[in-house]
Amino acid sequence: MIEFDCQKSQRAGISGTINKLMSYTGDYVVTPKLNGEIVLETKGKKMTDNVIVKEIPISKIVNPNGGITLKIGG
């Protein structure tokens, strides 16, 4: 996609610059990590959809002693 940023000039008629935006082609659905970060390479790119950040998976397991073990993350 090419966008034109123009303004009217009294001398030359129209002047401006051309900004070429590349489309983002990465993931639009991400699951956060417990250790480290996730970087979506979106700087200077046009996105066609919303980014969905999923919840961190959590599971509860009844252990042999009658307690509950909570597992966070995958």
BELGI-V882698 format. One record per pair of residues at least 12 apart in sequence whose ideal C-beta (glycine too) atoms are under 6 Angstrom apart, sorted by the first residue. I is the first residue (numbers start at 0). J is the second residue. D is the distance in whole Angstrom. If there is no record, write none. Layout:
# BELGI-V882698
((I & J & D) (I & J & D))
This chain:
# BELGI-V882698
((0 & 20 & 5) (0 & 45 & 6) (1 & 19 & 5) (2 & 18 & 5) (4 & 16 & 5) (20 & 45 & 4) (21 & 44 & 5) (22 & 45 & 5) (23 & 41 & 5) (23 & 44 & 4) (23 & 46 & 5) (25 & 39 & 6) (27 & 48 & 5) (27 & 50 & 6) (28 & 51 & 5) (29 & 52 & 6) (30 & 53 & 4) (31 & 55 & 6) (33 & 72 & 5) (56 & 73 & 5) (57 & 71 & 5) (58 & 70 & 5))
